[in-house]
């Protein structure tokens, strides 16, 4: 087996050769020299490598020689090439999926069991990752595989809307088909281009995939919240900002909307490990899309796909203007109580400035993006993003923004958010005061414990004290004795009283 080194950062064309020919006449009726076609697609998709694989049934000397010669010829054209075993194909593709851009996988089908093997393979890998080239061989139009290629209408290969599969039916030099599916069920085929050995691939549409498949042409289940500010649905008509955008999308992409209402946007239930409301419906794939002011959080990004932002709006903390008075009967809590509400500026503007009192706000420094939500890895995310991008380039989004968000509004007094620098002096003074108080407390505790320790170490001893050193300005007599400060006066300096120190404190 030949392997490509991980250091190569090129796109690889993975060519799956699983051909079992029953007779040499088939070799003559449909040439196996696919090298010109592969090189044409290599140039078309700007790839730089070819990887071959074969099954255990593909062991004839003739075909092995053919593969070896093809590898040699492609290598001589400056394109990297290698061979892998068919049984290892699923593992190899999953490995390359995280290492390199999209490869081109080419499968040559001659018998029914080749098609069955492809159907089995399609259930084990992501069909949207590679670009496919399926070549059906056959000696005549009556061949069963040719009939399948030209007339099939069933999605047996796990195709999706983003699958890119090019099909060449029975060496027809005039037509290359393209297969995909709208919703994983409905099969679609279209024109890719013309191919011949003399001219190569011609007539290929140079636009992007979603520009080519510019219409979904299918019903789409859409969930919304009844009390949503940005989406309204009544009597079969859509309204508000996101309603106008979705209505435009349904016309452009030929979507038939099947609406489903929800009471809440949805939260995560920790006990049941599930999501509720509209988010839960999208997460469970009960619907294909959700519209409304769904905040983009880390948790929701892990389970949902968000379209490109329709609008980016700053988030603010709104509250009643100080000293303002009510102008009429109030119904907003922020105007009748000491309260504030956190919302994006787009949401405030969507209320048409109907607050019954003057309000102001504090900037929070955060921004909220308004977008639609789809199930994780939805096949419709790409085409919706492509169309939203076109709306933005053509000014359609800006037209709806001007329509629904009133720019001619009364001036609102704003207050700058207090930053850490603004309160730094106060914090320094406060911290300094606390530190100084702690230092004084420590010093006082040290002195107290030192004095107590000194007194404790001398506790119970008898200390001679000279009474003359403890005379005060008052004296009294009891039963003929003259006391000064509770001690008998002694005129002789050598006369001293002895008494326990623990009972006497000067």
C-alpha positions in Angstrom: 0.0 0.0 0.0 1.2 3.5 -0.8 0.5 6.3 1.7 0.7 10.0 1.3 2.8 11.7 4.0 0.7 13.8 6.5 2.9 16.8 5.6 1.2 17.1 2.2 -1.5 19.8 2.5 -2.9 19.2 -1.0 -6.5 18.2 -1.9 -6.5 14.5 -2.8 -8.6 13.0 -5.5 -9.6 9.6 -4.1 -10.3 7.3 -7.0 -12.2 4.1 -6.1 -11.8 1.5 -8.8 -14.2 -1.4 -8.1 -14.7 -2.9 -11.5 -15.4 -6.5 -12.3 -15.6 -7.1 -16.0 -17.2 -10.3 -17.3 -15.6 -10.3 -20.7 -13.0 -8.6 -22.8 -15.7 -7.3 -25.1 -16.8 -4.8 -22.4 -13.2 -3.5 -22.3 -13.5 -2.6 -26.0 -17.1 -1.2 -25.8 -16.3 1.4 -23.1 -12.7 2.4 -22.7 -11.2 2.3 -19.2 -8.8 5.1 -19.9 -10.4 7.6 -17.5 -7.2 9.5 -17.1 -8.3 12.5 -19.3 -11.5 12.8 -17.4 -9.8 12.6 -14.0 -7.2 15.2 -15.1 -10.0 17.5 -16.4 -11.8 17.3 -13.1 -8.5 17.7 -11.3 -8.0 21.0 -13.1 -11.7 22.0 -12.7 -11.5 21.6 -8.9 -7.8 22.5 -8.6 -6.9 19.4 -6.8 -3.3 18.0 -6.7 -3.4 14.3 -5.9 -5.1 11.1 -6.8 -5.7 8.2 -4.4 -6.7 4.8 -5.8 -8.4 1.9 -4.0 -9.4 -1.6 -5.0 -11.5 -4.3 -3.5 -10.5 -8.0 -3.1 -12.6 -8.8 -6.2 -10.5 -6.5 -8.3 -7.5 -8.8 -8.7 -7.2 -9.6 -12.4 -3.8 -9.1 -13.9 -5.2 -7.0 -16.7 -6.9 -4.6 -14.4 -4.1 -4.4 -12.0 -1.8 -3.5 -14.9 -4.3 -0.8 -15.9 -4.3 0.7 -12.5 -0.5 0.7 -12.3 -0.2 2.3 -15.7 -2.8 5.0 -14.8 -0.9 5.8 -11.6 2.3 6.1 -13.6 0.8 8.3 -16.2 -0.9 10.6 -13.6 2.3 10.8 -11.7 4.1 11.8 -14.9 1.6 14.6 -15.2 2.8 16.0 -11.9 -0.1 14.8 -9.8 0.4 12.8 -6.6 -1.2 9.4 -6.6 -1.4 6.3 -4.3 -3.4 3.2 -3.6 -5.4 2.1 -0.6 -7.4 -1.0 0.2 -11.2 -0.8 -0.3 -11.8 -2.2 3.2 -9.9 0.6 4.7 -11.7 3.3 2.7 -14.1 4.4 5.5 -11.2 4.8 8.0 -9.0 6.6 5.5 -11.7 9.1 4.5 -12.5 9.9 8.2 -8.8 10.5 8.7 -8.5 12.8 5.7 -11.7 14.6 6.7 -9.9 16.3 9.6 -6.6 16.8 7.7 -7.2 18.0 4.2 -9.8 19.9 2.1 -12.5 18.0 0.1 -11.2 15.2 -2.0 -12.8 13.8 -5.2 -13.9 10.2 -5.0 -14.4 8.3 -8.2 -16.2 5.0 -8.3 -16.5 2.9 -11.4 -19.6 0.6 -11.3 -20.1 -2.3 -13.7 -22.3 -4.7 -11.8 -25.1 -4.5 -9.3 -22.9 -5.7 -6.4 -20.7 -2.7 -7.1 -23.7 -0.4 -6.6 -24.7 -2.3 -3.4 -21.1 -1.8 -2.1 -21.5 1.9 -2.8 -24.8 2.1 -0.9 -23.2 0.4 2.1 -20.3 2.8 2.0 -22.6 5.9 1.8 -24.0 5.0 5.2 -20.6 5.0 6.9 -19.1 8.3 5.8 -20.2 11.9 5.4 -21.4 12.2 1.8 -21.1 15.9 1.9 -17.3 15.8 2.6 -15.9 14.5 -0.8 -16.8 15.4 -4.3 -18.0 12.3 -6.1 -17.5 11.0 -9.6 -19.6 7.9 -10.4 -18.9 6.2 -13.7 -21.4 3.6 -14.9 -20.0 1.3 -17.6 -22.0 -1.0 -20.0 -22.0 -2.2 -23.6 -25.4 -0.8 -24.5 -28.3 1.3 -23.2 -30.1 -1.9 -22.2 -27.5 -2.7 -19.6 -29.2 -2.8 -16.1 -26.7 -0.4 -14.6 -27.2 2.0 -17.5 -30.9 1.9 -17.0 -30.4 2.6 -13.3 -28.1 5.5 -14.0 -30.5 7.1 -16.5 -33.8 6.5 -14.7 -33.4 6.2 -11.0 -35.5 8.5 -8.8 -34.8 7.0 -5.4 -32.2 8.3 -3.0 -30.3 5.1 -2.2 -26.9 6.8 -1.7 -27.7 8.9 1.4 -27.5 12.1 -0.7 -28.3 15.5 0.8 -28.7 19.1 -0.4 -24.9 19.7 -0.1 -23.8 16.5 -1.7 -21.8 17.1 -4.9 -22.0 13.9 -7.0 -21.1 13.9 -10.7 -22.4 10.9 -12.7 -21.3 9.6 -16.1 -23.8 7.1 -17.5 -22.5 4.4 -19.8 -19.8 6.4 -21.6 -22.3 8.9 -22.9 -19.9 11.6 -24.3 -22.6 14.3 -24.3 -23.8 14.5 -20.8 -22.5 14.5 -17.2 -25.3 14.4 -14.6 -25.4 15.8 -11.1 -27.2 14.0 -8.3 -28.3 15.4 -4.9 -31.3 15.3 -2.5 -33.5 18.0 -1.2 -34.2 16.6 2.3 -32.5 13.2 2.3 -35.6 11.6 0.7 -36.5 13.4 -2.5 -34.0 12.6 -5.3 -32.8 15.3 -7.7 -30.7 15.2 -10.8 -29.4 18.0 -12.9 -26.9 19.0 -15.7 -23.2 19.3 -14.8 -21.5 19.5 -18.1 -20.4 17.8 -21.3 -17.5 15.4 -21.6 -15.5 13.8 -24.4 -12.0 12.5 -24.8 -11.4 15.1 -27.5 -12.7 18.2 -25.8 -12.6 17.3 -22.1 -15.1 18.7 -19.7 -17.1 21.7 -21.1 -20.2 23.7 -20.1 -19.6 23.5 -16.3 -21.3 26.2 -14.3 -18.6 28.3 -12.7 -20.9 29.6 -9.9 -20.9 28.3 -6.4 -22.9 25.2 -5.4 -25.7 27.2 -3.8 -25.9 29.6 -6.7 -26.4 26.6 -9.0 -29.0 25.0 -6.7 -30.8 28.3 -6.3 -34.1 26.8 -5.2 -35.1 24.3 -2.6 -38.4 23.5 -4.3 -39.8 21.7 -1.2 -41.9 22.4 1.9 -40.0 23.6 4.9 -41.2 23.2 8.5 -40.7 26.5 10.4 -41.2 27.1 14.1 -41.9 30.5 15.7 -42.8 31.9 19.1 -46.3 33.5 19.4 -45.2 36.6 21.4 -42.0 37.2 19.4 -41.1 40.8 18.7 -39.3 40.2 15.5 -41.6 37.7 13.8 -45.4 37.8 13.5 -47.7 35.2 11.8 -51.4 35.8 11.5 -53.9 34.6 8.9 -51.2 32.9 6.8 -49.2 36.1 6.5 -45.7 36.9 7.9 -44.9 40.2 9.5 -42.2 42.1 11.5 -38.5 42.2 10.6 -37.8 38.5 10.4 -41.2 37.8 8.8 -40.4 40.1 5.8 -37.0 38.4 5.4 -38.5 34.9 5.6 -41.2 35.8 3.2 -38.6 37.0 0.7 -36.6 33.8 1.2 -39.6 31.6 0.5 -40.2 33.4 -2.8 -36.5 33.3 -3.9 -35.9 29.6 -2.9 -39.4 28.4 -3.8 -40.1 27.2 -0.3 -43.6 26.2 1.0 -43.6 27.2 4.7 -45.3 24.8 7.1 -45.7 26.9 10.3 -45.6 25.6 13.8 -46.1 27.9 16.9 -44.4 27.6 20.2 -45.1 29.3 23.5 -41.5 29.9 24.6 -38.1 30.2 22.9 -36.7 27.3 25.0 -34.3 26.5 27.8 -32.3 23.5 28.8 -33.9 21.1 31.3 -31.1 19.8 33.5 -33.3 17.0 35.0 -34.5 15.6 31.6 -31.3 16.5 29.7 -33.4 18.1 26.9 -34.4 21.4 25.4 -37.8 23.0 25.5 -39.8 25.4 23.3 -38.8 26.4 19.8 -35.1 25.5 20.4 -36.1 22.0 21.5 -38.2 21.5 18.3 -35.3 22.5 16.1 -32.8 20.4 18.2 -35.0 17.3 17.9 -35.4 18.0 14.1 -39.2 18.3 14.5 -38.9 21.4 12.3 -36.3 22.5 9.7 -35.9 26.1 10.9 -36.7 28.4 13.8 -37.3 32.2 13.5 -37.3 34.7 16.3 -34.9 36.5 18.7 -32.9 33.5 19.7 -29.8 34.6 21.6 -26.6 32.9 20.3 -25.1 31.2 23.4 -22.2 28.7 23.6 -24.7 26.0 24.7 -27.0 26.6 21.7 -24.2 26.8 19.2 -23.2 23.2 20.2 -26.7 21.9 19.2 -27.9 24.3 16.5 -26.7 26.0 13.3 -27.1 29.8 13.1 -27.5 31.6 9.8 -25.5 34.7 9.0 -26.5 37.6 11.3 -29.4 39.6 10.0 -28.6 42.5 12.2 -25.9 43.3 14.9 -27.2 45.4 17.8 -25.6 46.7 21.0 -27.0 45.4 24.3 -27.9 48.0 26.9 -29.3 48.3 30.4 -32.4 50.5 30.2 -34.1 52.2 33.1 -36.3 55.2 33.8 -34.8 58.6 33.3 -34.2 60.3 36.7 -36.8 63.0 37.6 -39.0 62.1 34.6 -42.7 62.0 35.0 -45.3 59.7 33.5 -47.1 61.2 30.5 -50.1 58.8 30.5 -51.3 55.5 32.0 -48.2 53.4 32.3 -48.0 49.7 31.5 -44.3 49.2 31.4 -42.8 47.9 34.6 -39.7 49.9 34.1 -41.7 53.1 34.3 -43.8 52.3 37.4 -41.2 50.6 39.6 -37.6 50.9 40.4 -36.5 48.4 37.7 -34.3 48.1 34.7 -34.4 45.7 31.7 -31.6 44.3 29.6 -32.1 44.2 25.9 -30.6 44.9 22.5 -31.1 48.2 20.9 -32.9 46.5 18.0 -35.5 45.1 20.4 -36.1 48.5 22.0 -36.5 50.1 18.5 -38.9 47.3 17.5 -41.2 48.5 20.3 -41.6 51.8 18.3 -40.6 53.9 21.4 -43.9 53.4 23.1 -42.5 53.7 26.6 -44.8 55.8 28.7 -41.9 57.5 30.4 -38.5 58.9 29.5 -35.9 56.1 29.6 -32.1 56.1 29.5 -29.5 53.4 29.4 -26.1 52.3 30.3 -23.8 50.6 27.7 -22.8 47.1 28.6 -20.2 46.6 25.9 -21.9 43.5 24.5 -23.5 43.0 21.1 -26.3 40.6 20.1 -26.7 39.1 16.6 -30.1 38.3 15.3 -30.2 35.1 13.1 -32.3 32.2 12.2 -31.6 28.7 13.7 -31.5 25.3 12.1 -30.7 21.8 13.3 -27.0 21.0 13.6 -25.4 20.3 10.2 -28.6 21.1 8.4 -28.4 20.7 4.6 -30.2 24.1 4.2 -27.7 26.2 6.2 -25.4 26.8 3.2 -28.1 27.9 0.8 -29.8 30.1 3.3 -26.5 31.8 4.2 -25.8 32.3 0.5 -29.2 33.9 -0.1 -28.8 36.1 3.0 -25.4 37.2 1.7 -27.0 38.2 -1.6 -29.8 40.1 0.3 -27.1 42.1 2.1 -25.1 42.9 -1.1 -28.3 44.0 -2.9 -29.5 46.2 -0.1 -32.5 44.1 0.7 -31.5 43.7 4.4 -30.9 47.4 4.8 -34.3 48.1 3.4 -36.0 45.9 6.0 -33.8 47.4 8.8 -34.9 50.9 7.8 -38.5 49.8 7.6 -38.8 48.2 11.0 -36.3 50.1 13.2 -37.3 53.7 13.6 -34.2 55.9 13.2 -36.1 59.1 13.8 -36.4 58.8 17.5 -36.4 61.2 20.4 -33.0 61.8 22.0 -32.2 59.5 24.9 -29.8 60.7 27.5 -27.1 58.1 28.0 -24.8 57.3 30.9 -21.4 56.0 30.4 -20.8 52.7 32.1 -18.5 52.9 35.1 -15.2 51.2 34.4 -12.6 49.9 36.8 -10.5 53.0 36.2 -13.4 55.3 37.2 -13.6 53.7 40.7 -9.9 53.1 41.1 -9.2 56.1 43.5 -12.1 55.0 45.7 -10.9 51.5 45.8 -7.3 52.7 46.7 -8.6 54.8 49.6 -10.8 52.0 50.8 -8.1 49.4 50.5 -5.6 51.7 52.2 -7.9 52.3 55.1 -8.6 48.6 55.6 -4.9 47.9 55.4 -4.0 50.6 58.0 -6.7 49.3 60.4 -5.4 45.8 60.1 -1.9 46.9 60.9 -3.1 48.8 64.0 -5.1 45.8 65.1 -2.1 43.6 64.8 0.1 46.0 66.8 -2.5 46.3 69.5 -2.9 42.5 69.7 0.9 42.0 69.9 1.2 44.5 72.8 -1.8 43.0 74.6 -0.5 39.5 74.4 3.0 40.6 75.4 1.7 42.3 78.5 -0.5 39.3 79.4 2.4 36.9 78.8 4.7 39.0 81.1 2.0 39.0 83.8 1.4 35.3 83.5 5.0 34.3 83.8 5.3 36.2 87.1 1.9 35.1 88.5 2.0 33.8 92.1 5.4 35.4 93.1 6.1 37.9 95.9 7.5 41.2 94.8 9.0 43.8 97.2 7.7 47.3 96.5 8.9 50.6 97.9 5.7 52.3 99.1 7.3 55.7 98.6 7.2 55.3 94.9 3.3 55.0 94.9 2.2 58.0 96.9 -0.9 59.9 95.6 -2.6 63.2 96.4 -5.2 61.6 98.8 -5.0 59.7 102.1 -7.3 58.4 104.7 -7.2 56.9 108.2 -8.8 53.7 109.5 -8.6 52.8 113.1 -5.6 55.0 113.8 -3.6 53.9 110.7 -2.7 56.3 108.0 -3.2 54.9 104.5 -2.0 56.2 101.3 -3.5 54.5 98.2 -4.5 51.6 100.4 -1.0 51.2 101.9 0.4 52.3 105.3 2.8 55.3 104.9 6.4 54.5 105.7 8.8 57.3 106.3 11.9 55.1 106.3 13.0 54.3 102.8 14.3 51.0 103.9 10.9 50.0 105.3 8.8 48.1 102.7 5.6 46.3 102.5 5.3 42.8 101.1 2.2 41.7 99.3 1.3 39.6 96.4 1.8 41.3 93.0 -1.2 39.7 91.5 -3.5 41.6 93.9 -1.9 45.0 93.3 -1.8 47.0 90.1 -0.5 50.6 90.2 
